[in-house]
Structures are given as structure tokens and as C-alpha cells.
Amino acid sequence: MSKLNVLVYAGAGTTVESVAQCTATLRAILSPYYSVHTVDADVLIKEPWSSSTSLIAIPGGADIPYCKALNGVANDKIKSFVNRGGVYLGFCAGGYYGASRVEFELDNPSLAVKGDRELAFFPGISRGTAYAGFVYNSELGARAVKLKVNRDVLPELQDFDKNINNNDNDNNPLADDDSTQFEFASYYNGGSVFVDAHLLADKNVTVIARYDQTPQVEGGDAAIVHVKVGQGCAILTGPHPEFSPKRLHKSDPHLPPFYGDLMQKLVTDNHKRLIFLKALLRKAGLKVNSGVTDDSVPELTPIHATGIHTGLVESLWHKLKSNKGLVQADGNELKIFGENDTFAFTEAGDSPFNLSDIRNHLPERDEEPADLNKVTKNVILYDHETKHIPASRDTPYFDLNLYYNTLRPSISSNQTFGSIILYSEVITSTSTILDKNLKLLRNLPTGTTAVGSIQISGRGRAGNVWVSPLGLLAFSIVIRHPSSVQAIAPLVFVQYIAAMAIVKAATSYGDGYDKLDIRLKWPNDVYALNPEYDQAVNDKSRNLVDDLPPKYLKLAGVLVNSNYSDNEYLLVVGCGINTANESPTTSLNSMVAALNVKRRKNSQPALAPYKIEILFAKIMQEFESLYGAFKYQGFAALQDLYYSMWLHTGAIVRLEMLGGVKARIKGISTDYGMLVVEELSWDDRPTNKIYTLQPDGNSFDMFKGLLKRKEL
């Protein structure tokens, strides 16, 4: 299984600012290769997170509450995770927490902390504070400390040196001298020294960075250390290199007078700080992106409301305005104040509003990020013959003409999926703007679909949130599912039908695409054959005893949210399909490229890469067809097709809630769509005990932690 999760502890002991800085910085550096989540102690103790996680970070705060929350089971799981190849990243208090022993402000009874720690990655003492003046929940002890990094122990810096302004040494932060030293200013507030770290090389300790100014405590000047632990490693820091000056306090009148100078130093060296962090994470074995910016959240863009036929958007707008109190005048704007978002509407061509005006309403990028739910979402309505869709320059990543021209041949008076599109280049979440705004959702017809090229608050199972990259087809469609059909067509099956539509659309995209190995993974994912696995199996020089890469990788996911109103279920079916983005797992176009290698060997013409707009139109066609059959005939009409696509027939799983008993997967139940398994004896013979299972809601491994529903 690919380890695509990065976890940031946000439980007892952490500060809000430390969690926010850590999370934002890791997302900025690791996107789109990893999904960064915040978790609490309960998740670390109860969920099977380690098998799908590459790194766990413990941000700043106070380490005694960490002990109370994590000592015992959580720490045992963290240690096991690191020993088996994981990465532990501890900032400030998280750095203290990863040492064998903490000695903190021993001369100050009100702050003094002393004692051993369970993780003990650093085989020595973490002693602080390195510099005087620390006060909890205050900036009085804050500093911009200069850190000295030796390129000899972090050679990854050399690779970044080659990629940054190679021809302009005046702008190259690594070309300032001929030495092996690399220096930058880092935010500091109460961090430690790792005592005598330079003497512990025989215990797999490497000093990554040292404080430029001599600390007030004895034990050397080691500020950041790397410790090899089993197959993994721990990186522990005293300062806060993850803190971006863009996200620090700036206008607080209670800040100390030296804070302006501190900020200037951090801003000046911010470029170096990011280069250092990327090199540090690469040393730990993670894949980082090529950008050198700490803007983890791109700027929101307008939502373009268009329809396949003239009159669709106009009819929708009249319906919204006729709903008493829904559309309200706010100055010169007409707005809908939803439960989660505010939408401001304007007609294309009939208003002084333009794109630059709209962008001027958004927060400045150098300010602390606003709550994006509170930023007004500007909706431009297109419905006139001369203004049917926006100009291509306004939607450079999505060709609405191509989409509608692909969809149009299938559209009749009875087919509505995808006929009204709410498209935004950068959107918070296609699911959130529909599902979390019930006032708006109640007035949207079946088939209304929100599409985003980039989601900055994409939603997944168990509340996971991430930034989705370009090349991912992300959409959410509204389906008004009558309660009168619930008996024959239970809404739980809608997620299965959406996944089936994705597989059908991808494999019927054109001649030859049916050779792509794309499957369904229960309950709501689409998986595809890993091109690297296929290559490894066919590599005659490879020793197949070696570990092979995973055979299947996640290609797409489906998430269905439902609300009930006026005798119908208001469903928002969210889908994300890796189409052209190779990370974080694989993509349809990666599969096409691998298939083309075989086709060329057989003198067959190469298949063209998928176009997002054409694929999306085909998904809408397939989804509407499948849903129509399901709505009137039930899932039984689609069951054979479903099983022809899925991964699991005959697969053996272990039922953890029954002590690890083995069972063979038989199918899914026709009532609630749960997994049906048959218990096996020690020699894999059926025991005639049948269980139906439901997922426990965790997002890390859907075949761990399954819950028994009933025994037949």
C-alpha cells in the first residue's frame, strides 16, 4: 500500500498557531504527493494509521500534556511506525518530546520540567530554553535565530542549488559564498539544545543545524538533529523552521517592540528557510514539490454558472429569486447567505463586475489566511445567446465548449446530469458549496454539477481535507432522490453506481481503452493497475522474491452526502478522478502511457491521453443511464455489472473484531450494501458462518477495523 498520508498531531498540548503553521507548511511543500491531515490522540490510539502514513509531526506547545495524552499505546504505535520505516518530525515541544530526557528551565520553578520520555528517539537530553525570556502563550521570548547548516550532512541542498536561478548568482541564496555552510534565520520561541549531540554519531545521531549564537544552557549548540531509528528516522528541532513569516502576527498592538526587526529577518531569509525544509524532508525520504513558496492555498476564483441550453440558467435564477427571502440585496449585489457560504450573483456582460474586480474582494496573499468559508463566492451567470459560456481565457483549465459538445448528443428532455455546470478554476470544495448550504441546495435541480480544477478544501472520508492538484477531475452532482423509491432503490447504492460510471466512462472512452485494468474497491473507491507493478512483473532481470510495488493504486474516490427535505433525499455525490496528475498515486494518463508501450511493440497506434472535459461528459452520460436503471429496477439490475468490475471476489480478509478470524469475501448485501463474508477455518474451509460488515469510518485502510453487523 502506498503511504500517502502525513499526520499532524493537533491534540492536547498543542497550540493553535503551531498546528496551523506546521500543517500549512507541510501542505505547501508536500502537495500533491501526500495528503496532510490533523489528528488527535484518539485517532493515534484507535485507528490503523501507520500502514498508510509516511510521516507524523508533533508541533509546538507543551510536552507534559503530550505525555498525558500519548503515553502508552499511542507512543508504542509511533515507535513501531518509525522503526518500520516511518518518519517522526518534532518541532520545538515536539522535539523535546522525542528525546530520552527533558530538562526545561530548571532554574525557574514556575516553568521547570524534568523527566524521562517514552519515545526516546534522541538518546540523550533535550535541554532548554536555549535563550532566556520564554513566556507561555506570549511573543516576549520570540527570536529570529540564525541557524548554521552544513551542506556535507544535508547534500540535498546541492540539488536545489542547481534549480534556483542558476544563471543569476545575485538571486541565488546558495551562491553567497564558496563554503559548505548554509545559514538562515528561523523563528524561535522557547526551544531546546540537544545536549552533546555531536558526540553521539555512534548512536546514529547527525547534527543538521547549529545555533549561531551560544545558547544559555550547557550541552553544545545542536539546534536540529536527525536520528536513524530502525528502518526510519526522527528529525527533532529546537526552533520553528516550519513557521512562515506570512502567517505570523503582524498588526497586534501588544507585540513587543523588537518584533518588527524579527519579522524583517525572517522575511529576508524565507526563501532559504523553504529550501532547507525541502532538503530536510528529502533526506528523510519524502518527495517534495519543485516550487519554492509557502503559499499552500491558492487564490479563489469566480464560479461560472452555465447550461447546455439557453434558458436553463435563467430558469434556475428565476426560481432562486422567487423563493421569498433567499436572494437578498446587499448594496449593489444580490446575494444568497447560505449556512456555510455567501454567494454574490451577477450576470455576464450586464454588470460592471469583471474578473479583476472580483479578485479584489479576496484577502491579500501576504496576510494571515482568512476563513475561506467567510469569503464571498462570486457567481457569474451565463445564459444569453451571445454569452452562453465564458471566454476560454477565463477558464484556461476547462474547455466548456468541448464538454458541452461531447455531452450534447446524449441530452434529451429526460436527461439532466451535467446539464447545468458551476465551474471554478479554484474552489474551496465542490461538495461543500452544495452540501453545506441547504438553502441553496433545496432549490437546485437534479443534475446541477459543481466542478473545480483545483480544490483547496477537498473533502474525503472521515472529514479528511486536502488541496487537490491540477489534472484531477473533481466534481459534485446534485441528485433529488424521492423517498418513494427508497424501498426498491436504497440510496446507499448511489456511491457504487457513481464508481461504476467512472469505470465505464474510462474504459469506453474510445477504441483500445477497454484494455486498461480499472476496478472497484468497496465501498467507494476506484483502483487501477499500477504501471510500475506491471513493469516489475515483466522485467525478466528482476528477482520476483524482492518486494514488488503494490499491484493496484487508488485512481478515484466517491463521497455521497445526503439531506432530507420534503419527502426526498437531497444527495450530493462528490467524485475525484486522477486524470492527468501523476501524484499522489497514479492517473489515467499514466496508465495510457504504459499501455502505449505495449501497443507500439505490437505495431498498434498510440492511444491519446484523456481529456478531462470529454471524460467528464462521458461520466455524466454513464451515471445518468445507470442511475435511471437503478431508480426503477433496484441494484439487482446492475449487480452482475458491478461484480464484473470489482477487485474482491474470493479475496480473503481477517476480521479484527473477531480476533483475526479469516473470511472469504462473497459480495455485498442487497439491503444495505454491506460486505458479505464467509468465515473460514484454519485450513481455509468454509464454516457456514456468514457475516455482513460495514466500514468503521477510518480513512487509512478500508479492510482493517471492519465492524460486524450481523450473523446469518
C-alpha positions in Angstrom: 0.0 0.0 0.0 1.3 3.5 -0.9 1.9 5.6 2.2 0.3 8.9 1.1 -0.8 10.3 4.5 1.1 12.8 6.6 -0.3 13.3 10.1 -0.1 16.4 12.3 -0.9 15.9 15.9 -3.4 18.5 17.0 -4.5 17.2 20.4 -3.8 18.1 24.0 -0.7 20.3 24.5 -0.5 21.8 21.0 -1.1 25.5 20.3 -3.5 26.5 17.5 -0.8 28.6 15.8 1.8 25.8 15.9 -0.6 23.3 14.4 -1.7 25.8 11.7 1.9 26.7 10.8 3.0 23.0 10.7 0.0 21.9 8.6 0.2 24.8 6.1 4.0 24.4 5.6 3.8 20.6 5.1 1.0 21.0 2.6 2.9 23.7 0.7 6.0 21.5 0.4 4.5 18.0 0.0 1.4 18.7 -2.2 0.4 16.9 -4.3 2.4 13.9 -3.3 0.9 13.5 0.2 -2.4 14.3 1.9 -1.8 16.2 5.2 -4.3 15.6 8.0 -4.6 16.7 11.6 -5.3 14.0 14.1 -5.8 13.7 17.9 -4.7 11.1 20.4 -7.9 9.1 19.9 -7.0 8.6 16.2 -3.4 7.6 17.0 -4.6 5.1 19.6 -7.6 3.5 17.9 -7.1 3.7 14.1 -4.8 1.7 11.9 -3.0 4.8 10.6 0.6 3.5 10.3 0.2 1.4 7.2 -0.8 4.3 5.0 1.3 7.1 6.6 4.8 8.3 5.7 5.3 11.0 8.4 3.9 12.0 11.7 4.6 15.5 13.0 4.3 16.8 16.6 4.2 20.6 16.5 4.9 23.1 19.3 3.1 23.6 22.6 3.8 21.9 25.9 5.1 18.4 26.2 3.6 17.4 29.6 0.1 17.3 28.1 1.6 15.2 25.2 2.8 12.7 27.8 -0.7 12.5 29.4 -2.4 12.1 26.1 0.1 9.8 24.2 2.0 7.8 26.8 1.4 4.1 26.5 -0.5 2.8 23.4 0.0 5.9 21.2 3.7 6.2 21.8 4.2 2.5 21.3 2.5 2.8 17.9 4.6 5.8 17.0 7.8 4.0 17.9 6.8 0.9 15.9 5.9 3.1 13.0 9.3 4.8 12.9 11.2 1.5 13.4 9.4 0.1 10.4 10.4 2.9 8.1 8.2 5.9 9.2 9.4 9.5 9.9 8.9 11.4 13.1 9.1 15.2 12.9 9.1 17.1 16.1 9.1 20.9 16.3 10.1 22.7 19.5 8.0 20.9 22.2 7.6 18.1 19.7 11.4 18.0 19.6 11.7 17.8 23.4 9.1 15.1 23.3 11.2 12.9 21.0 14.3 13.0 23.3 15.1 10.4 26.0 15.0 13.1 28.7 13.7 16.7 29.1 15.3 19.4 31.2 13.4 22.6 30.8 14.0 25.9 32.7 15.3 24.1 35.8 16.2 27.4 37.4 12.7 28.7 37.1 10.3 26.9 39.4 7.2 28.2 37.6 8.3 26.7 34.3 10.6 23.8 35.3 10.0 20.5 33.7 12.3 17.4 34.2 11.8 13.8 33.4 12.3 10.9 31.0 10.3 10.5 27.8 8.9 7.3 26.2 9.8 7.9 22.6 13.5 8.4 23.3 14.5 8.8 19.6 17.3 11.1 20.6 19.5 9.1 23.0 20.2 12.0 25.3 18.9 15.1 26.9 16.9 17.9 25.3 17.7 21.0 27.4 16.1 24.4 27.3 15.4 27.1 26.9 18.3 27.8 24.6 17.8 31.5 25.1 16.2 33.5 28.0 12.9 35.2 28.0 10.4 32.5 27.2 6.8 33.0 28.4 4.0 30.6 27.6 1.4 32.0 25.1 3.5 35.1 24.5 5.9 36.5 21.9 8.1 38.0 24.6 10.7 35.3 24.2 10.5 35.1 20.4 13.6 35.5 18.3 14.9 35.2 14.8 17.8 32.8 15.4 20.4 32.2 12.8 20.9 28.6 12.1 24.1 27.1 10.5 23.5 24.1 8.3 26.4 22.1 7.0 25.9 21.0 3.4 28.1 18.0 4.0 25.4 16.5 6.2 22.5 17.7 4.0 23.8 17.2 0.5 20.2 17.6 -0.9 20.8 21.3 -0.7 23.1 21.0 -3.7 20.3 19.7 -5.9 18.2 22.7 -5.1 21.2 24.9 -5.8 21.1 23.7 -9.4 17.5 24.6 -9.9 17.3 28.1 -8.4 18.4 31.0 -10.5 21.4 29.1 -11.8 22.4 32.0 -14.1 21.9 34.7 -11.6 24.1 34.4 -8.5 22.8 37.7 -7.1 19.4 36.0 -6.6 20.7 32.5 -5.7 20.5 32.0 -1.9 23.0 29.2 -2.1 25.6 31.1 -4.1 26.6 33.6 -1.4 30.0 32.0 -0.7 32.2 29.1 -1.5 32.0 27.4 1.9 29.9 24.4 2.8 27.9 26.5 5.3 24.3 27.4 4.7 22.7 29.9 7.0 19.2 31.2 7.5 17.1 32.9 10.1 14.3 30.8 11.8 11.5 31.8 14.2 12.3 30.6 17.8 10.3 30.7 21.0 11.4 28.5 23.9 13.2 25.7 22.0 16.0 23.5 23.3 19.5 22.3 22.7 20.1 18.6 22.0 22.9 18.0 24.6 26.2 16.8 23.2 24.6 15.6 20.0 28.0 16.0 18.2 29.3 13.2 20.4 26.6 10.7 19.5 27.4 9.8 16.0 27.9 6.2 17.1 24.3 6.2 18.1 23.1 7.2 14.6 22.7 10.9 15.5 23.6 13.6 13.0 23.6 17.3 13.8 21.8 19.0 10.9 21.9 22.6 12.2 23.5 24.6 15.0 22.6 27.8 16.7 24.8 30.7 15.6 24.8 32.4 19.0 25.9 30.4 22.0 22.9 29.1 24.0 22.4 30.0 27.7 22.3 26.3 28.7 25.2 23.8 28.8 25.5 21.0 26.3 26.6 22.5 23.0 24.7 24.2 20.2 22.8 21.5 18.3 19.5 23.0 17.2 18.2 20.3 14.7 19.2 16.7 14.8 18.5 13.7 12.6 18.4 10.2 14.3 18.3 6.9 12.4 15.8 4.7 14.1 15.5 1.1 12.8 14.3 1.5 9.2 13.0 5.0 9.8 14.2 8.3 11.3 13.4 11.1 13.6 14.0 14.8 13.0 13.9 16.9 16.1 14.2 20.7 16.2 14.5 23.3 18.9 13.5 26.3 16.8 10.5 26.6 14.5 11.7 26.4 10.9 8.2 25.5 9.9 6.9 29.0 10.9 6.3 31.2 7.9 6.5 35.0 8.4 3.4 35.3 6.2 1.4 33.5 8.9 2.9 35.3 12.0 1.3 38.1 14.0 1.9 41.4 12.3 -0.6 44.0 13.5 -1.2 43.0 17.1 -0.6 46.2 19.2 0.6 44.1 22.1 3.6 42.7 20.3 7.0 43.6 21.8 8.9 46.5 20.2 11.6 44.2 18.7 9.0 42.2 16.7 9.4 44.4 13.6 13.2 43.6 13.4 12.4 39.9 14.0 9.9 39.9 11.1 12.3 41.6 8.7 15.0 38.9 9.4 12.5 36.1 8.8 11.1 37.7 5.6 14.7 38.2 4.2 15.6 34.5 4.8 12.2 33.0 4.0 13.4 31.6 0.6 16.3 29.9 2.3 14.1 28.5 5.0 11.9 26.8 2.4 14.9 25.4 0.6 16.2 24.0 3.8 12.9 22.3 4.8 12.6 20.7 1.4 16.1 19.4 1.6 15.5 18.1 5.2 12.3 16.2 4.1 14.0 14.8 1.1 16.8 13.5 3.4 14.0 11.7 5.4 12.9 10.0 2.2 9.8 12.1 1.3 9.0 13.5 -2.1 8.7 17.3 -2.3 7.4 19.6 -5.0 9.5 21.8 -7.1 8.1 25.2 -6.0 9.8 27.4 -3.5 6.9 29.2 -1.9 5.0 28.8 1.3 1.6 29.7 -0.2 -0.2 26.4 0.4 -3.6 27.8 -0.5 -4.1 29.3 -4.0 -6.5 32.2 -4.6 -10.2 31.6 -5.0 -11.7 32.4 -8.4 -15.3 33.1 -9.6 -17.8 30.4 -10.2 -19.1 30.4 -13.7 -22.8 29.1 -14.0 -23.5 27.8 -17.4 -26.1 25.5 -19.0 -26.1 23.2 -22.1 -29.1 25.0 -23.4 -30.2 28.7 -23.4 -32.8 29.2 -20.7 -31.5 26.6 -18.1 -29.5 29.1 -16.0 -32.1 31.7 -16.5 -34.9 29.4 -15.2 -32.7 28.5 -12.2 -32.1 32.1 -11.4 -35.8 33.0 -11.6 -36.5 30.1 -9.2 -33.9 31.3 -6.8 -35.2 34.9 -6.9 -38.9 33.8 -6.5 -38.1 31.9 -3.3 -39.0 34.5 -0.7 -36.1 35.8 1.3 -33.5 33.5 -0.4 -31.9 36.2 -2.6 -31.2 39.4 -0.8 -29.9 42.8 -1.9 -26.6 43.8 -0.2 -25.6 47.2 -1.6 -25.3 46.8 -5.3 -25.1 43.0 -5.1 -27.7 40.2 -5.0 -26.6 37.5 -2.5 -27.6 34.2 -1.0 -26.5 33.9 2.5 -26.1 30.1 2.9 -25.5 28.2 6.1 -21.8 27.9 5.2 -21.0 30.3 2.3 -22.2 33.6 1.0 -22.8 33.8 -2.8 -22.9 37.0 -4.8 -24.5 36.8 -8.2 -24.0 38.9 -11.3 -24.9 38.4 -15.0 -22.1 38.1 -17.5 -22.0 41.2 -19.7 -24.7 43.1 -17.9 -22.7 44.3 -14.9 -19.7 46.4 -14.2 -18.3 43.3 -12.4 -15.3 41.8 -14.1 -12.7 39.3 -13.0 -10.2 41.8 -11.7 -13.0 43.4 -9.6 -13.9 40.0 -8.2 -10.4 39.2 -7.3 -10.0 42.5 -5.5 -12.6 41.3 -3.0 -10.4 38.4 -1.9 -7.9 38.6 1.0 -4.4 39.8 0.3 -1.9 37.0 -0.1 0.6 38.3 2.4 -1.9 38.5 5.2 -2.8 35.7 7.6 -5.2 33.4 5.7 -8.9 34.2 6.2 -11.5 31.7 6.9 -12.3 30.7 3.4 -15.9 29.8 4.3 -16.4 33.5 5.0 -15.0 34.7 1.7 -17.9 35.6 -0.6 -18.2 33.3 -3.5 -18.8 35.3 -6.7 -21.1 33.6 -9.2 -21.3 34.8 -12.8 -24.5 33.7 -14.7 -24.2 32.9 -18.4 -27.4 32.4 -20.3 -27.6 34.8 -23.3 -27.0 33.5 -26.8 -24.0 35.8 -27.0 -22.8 35.0 -23.6 -23.6 31.3 -23.3 -20.2 30.3 -21.7 -17.2 32.3 -20.5 -14.3 33.1 -22.8 -11.6 30.4 -22.9 -9.1 32.8 -21.3 -11.4 32.9 -18.2 -11.4 29.1 -17.9 -8.0 28.1 -19.2 -8.1 24.7 -17.5 -11.5 23.6 -18.5 -12.9 23.8 -22.0 -16.7 24.2 -21.5 -17.3 24.2 -25.3 -15.6 20.8 -25.6 -17.5 19.5 -22.6 -21.0 20.6 -23.8 -20.3 19.4 -27.4 -19.4 16.0 -26.1 -22.4 15.8 -23.8 -25.0 17.4 -26.2 -25.7 14.3 -28.4 -26.9 12.4 -25.3 -29.1 15.1 -23.9 -32.9 14.8 -24.3 -35.8 16.2 -22.3 -35.4 13.3 -19.8 -31.6 13.5 -19.3 -30.3 16.2 -16.9 -27.0 15.1 -15.3 -24.3 17.7 -16.0 -26.7 20.0 -17.9 -26.0 22.9 -15.5 -22.4 23.4 -14.5 -21.0 25.6 -11.7 -17.3 25.8 -12.7 -14.5 27.4 -10.8 -10.8 27.2 -11.5 -10.0 27.4 -7.8 -12.8 26.4 -5.4 -13.0 25.5 -1.7 -14.8 22.2 -2.3 -17.3 21.2 -4.9 -19.1 19.2 -2.2 -19.1 21.8 0.5 -20.6 24.7 -1.6 -23.6 22.4 -2.3 -24.0 20.1 0.7 -23.3 22.7 3.4 -25.7 25.3 2.0 -29.1 23.7 2.4 -31.0 26.9 1.5 -29.3 26.8 -2.0 -29.3 23.1 -2.3 -33.1 22.8 -1.9 -33.6 24.9 -5.0 -31.1 23.2 -7.3 -32.5 20.7 -9.9 -31.2 17.2 -10.3 -28.1 17.2 -12.4 -26.7 20.5 -11.3 -22.9 19.9 -11.0 -20.1 21.8 -9.4 -16.7 21.4 -11.0 -13.3 22.6 -9.8 -9.9 22.4 -11.4 -8.3 22.9 -8.0 -10.0 22.3 -4.7 -8.3 23.9 -1.7 -10.5 22.2 0.9 -11.3 18.9 -0.8 -13.4 16.6 1.3 -12.9 12.8 1.8 -13.9 10.1 4.2 -13.7 10.8 8.0 -13.6 14.5 7.4 -10.2 14.5 5.6 -9.3 17.8 3.9 -6.7 18.4 1.2 -5.6 20.6 -1.7 -6.3 18.8 -5.0 -3.9 19.3 -7.8 -4.4 20.3 -11.4 -5.2 17.3 -13.5 -7.7 15.8 -11.0 -11.3 15.8 -12.3 -13.2 16.9 -9.2 -17.0 17.4 -9.3 -20.1 17.1 -7.2 -23.6 16.5 -8.6 -27.0 17.1 -7.1 -29.5 14.2 -7.2 -33.0 14.6 -5.8 -33.8 11.0 -4.8 -37.5 10.5 -3.9 -38.3 8.7 -0.7 -41.0 6.8 -2.6 -38.3 4.8 -4.4 -36.2 4.1 -1.3 -37.6 0.6 -0.9 -36.5 -0.6 -4.3 -33.5 1.8 -4.7 -31.8 2.4 -1.3 -29.7 5.5 -1.5 -26.6 3.6 -0.1 -26.1 2.1 -3.6 -25.7 5.5 -5.2 -22.0 5.6 -4.3 -21.5 2.2 -6.0 -23.3 3.5 -9.2 -21.1 6.6 -9.3 -18.0 4.5 -9.1 -19.3 2.2 -11.8 -20.0 5.2 -14.1 -16.3 6.3 -13.7 -15.1 2.8 -14.7 -17.5 2.6 -17.6 -16.6 6.0 -18.9 -12.9 5.5 -18.6 -12.9 2.1 -20.3 -15.3 3.1 -23.1 -13.5 6.4 -23.8 -12.6 5.1 -27.3 -11.2 2.1 -29.1 -8.5 0.4 -27.1 -9.2 2.0 -23.7 -11.1 -1.2 -22.6 -7.6 -2.8 -22.1 -7.0 -0.6 -19.1 -7.3 -2.6 -15.8 -9.6 -0.4 -13.7 -11.6 -1.9 -10.8 -13.9 -1.1 -8.0 -12.8 -1.2 -4.4 -15.6 -1.5 -1.8 -17.2 0.7 -0.6 -16.5 3.8 -2.7 -13.1 3.8 -4.4 -11.8 3.1 -7.9 -8.4 1.4 -8.3 -6.2 0.8 -11.3 -3.3 -1.5 -12.1 -0.1 0.1 -11.1 2.1 0.6 -14.2 5.2 0.1 -12.1 3.9 -3.3 -10.9 3.2 -4.4 -14.4 6.7 -3.4 -15.5 8.3 -5.2 -12.5 6.5 -8.4 -13.2 7.6 -8.3 -16.8 11.2 -7.4 -16.0 13.0 -10.7 -16.6 16.1 -9.4 -14.8 14.2 -8.8 -11.6 14.2 -11.2 -8.8 10.5 -11.6 -8.0 11.4 -12.6 -4.5 12.1 -8.9 -4.0 9.2 -6.7 -2.8 7.0 -5.7 -5.7 5.3 -2.4 -5.8 1.6 -2.5 -5.0 -0.5 -4.1 -7.8 -3.3 -1.6 -7.6 -3.4 2.1 -6.7 -6.2 4.4 -6.0 -7.4 6.2 -9.0 -10.7 7.8 -7.9 -13.0 8.2 -4.9 -16.7 8.8 -4.3 -18.3 10.5 -1.3 -22.1 10.9 -1.0 -23.7 13.3 1.4 -27.4 13.4 2.0 -30.0 15.8 3.4 -33.7 15.0 3.7 -36.4 17.6 2.8 -40.0 17.4 1.5 -40.2 13.7 1.0 -36.9 13.4 -0.9 -33.2 12.9 -0.2 -31.0 15.7 -1.5 -27.9 13.9 -2.5 -24.5 15.5 -3.3 -22.3 12.9 -5.0 -18.7 14.0 -4.9 -16.1 12.4 -7.2 -12.4 12.9 -7.7 -10.6 11.1 -10.6 -6.8 11.3 -11.1 -6.9 12.0 -14.8 -3.7 13.8 -15.7 -2.0 14.2 -12.3 0.6 11.5 -11.7 0.7 12.2 -8.0 -0.1 11.2 -5.4 -0.9 7.7 -6.7 -1.4 7.1 -10.4 -3.5 8.6 -13.1 -5.4 7.5 -16.2 -2.9 9.2 -18.4 0.0 7.3 -16.7 -1.9 4.1 -17.5 -2.4 5.1 -21.1 1.3 5.9 -21.4 2.2 2.4 -20.0 -0.3 0.7 -22.4 1.1 2.6 -25.3 4.5 1.0 -24.8 2.9 -2.4 -25.3 0.8 -1.1 -28.3 3.9 0.2 -30.1 5.6 -3.2 -29.7 2.6 -4.7 -31.4 2.6 -2.1 -34.1 -0.6 -0.6 -32.8 -1.3 3.2 -32.9 -0.8 5.0 -29.6 -3.9 6.0 -27.6 -4.4 9.7 -27.0 -4.3 10.9 -23.4 -7.6 11.5 -21.7 -9.1 15.0 -21.9 -10.8 15.9 -18.7 -13.8 17.6 -20.4 -14.6 14.5 -22.6 -14.1 12.1 -19.7 -16.4 14.2 -17.5 -19.1 14.3 -20.2 -19.0 10.5 -20.6 -19.2 10.0 -16.8 -22.3 12.2 -16.8 -23.8 10.0 -19.6 -23.0 6.7 -17.9 -24.0 7.9 -14.4 -27.5 9.1 -15.6 -28.1 5.8 -17.5 -27.1 3.6 -14.5 -29.0 5.7 -12.0 -32.1 5.6 -14.2 -32.0 1.8 -14.3 -31.3 1.6 -10.5 -34.1 4.0 -9.6 -36.8 1.9 -11.2 -35.3 -1.6 -11.0 -33.1 -1.5 -8.0 -29.5 -2.6 -7.7 -30.3 -6.1 -8.7 -30.4 -4.9 -12.3 -26.8 -3.7 -12.0 -25.3 -6.4 -9.8 -23.7 -8.5 -12.5 -22.1 -5.4 -14.0 -20.9 -4.3 -10.6 -19.2 -7.6 -9.8 -17.5 -7.7 -13.2 -15.7 -4.5 -12.2 -14.7 -5.1 -8.6 -11.5 -6.3 -7.0 -12.7 -8.5 -4.3 -14.4 -11.8 -5.4 -12.9 -14.6 -3.5 -10.4 -12.4 -1.6 -9.6 -13.4 2.0 -9.6 -10.9 4.8 -9.1 -11.1 8.5 -11.9 -9.9 10.9 -10.1 -8.0 13.6 -13.3 -7.7 15.7 -13.3 -11.5 15.9 -9.7 -11.9 16.9 -8.3 -12.1 13.4 -10.5 -14.9 12.1 -10.2 -15.4 8.3 -13.1 -14.9 6.0 -13.7 -15.0 2.2 -15.5 -12.1 0.5 -18.7 -13.2 -1.2 -20.3 -9.9 -2.3 -22.4 -7.1 -1.0 -25.8 -7.4 0.6 -28.8 -6.2 -1.4 -30.4 -4.4 1.5 -27.8 -2.1 2.9 -24.9 -2.6 0.5 -22.6 -4.1 3.2 -19.7 -6.5 2.6 -20.8 -10.2 2.9 -18.1 -12.6 4.0 -18.0 -16.3 4.9 -15.9 -17.4 7.8 -13.0 -19.8 7.1 -11.5 -22.5 9.3 -7.7 -22.8 9.9 -7.3 -24.7 6.7 -9.4 -22.2 4.7 -12.6 -24.3 4.6 -16.0 -22.6 4.9 -17.6 -22.8 8.4 -21.0 -21.8 7.0 -21.0 -18.7 9.2 -21.9 -15.6 7.2 -21.3 -12.0 8.4 -22.2 -8.7 6.9 -19.7 -6.0 7.6 -19.6 -2.2 7.4 -16.6 0.0 7.4 -15.7 1.7 10.7 -15.2 5.1 9.1 -11.5 5.2 9.1 -9.7 6.5 6.1 -6.5 4.6 6.3 -7.2 1.0 5.3 -10.8 0.0 4.5 -10.1 -3.6 5.2 -8.9 -3.1 8.7 -11.2 -2.4 11.6 -14.4 -3.7 9.8 -17.4 -3.8 12.1 -19.6 -6.9 12.3 -23.2 -6.0 11.5 -25.0 -9.3 11.9 -24.5 -13.1 11.6 -26.7 -15.2 9.3 
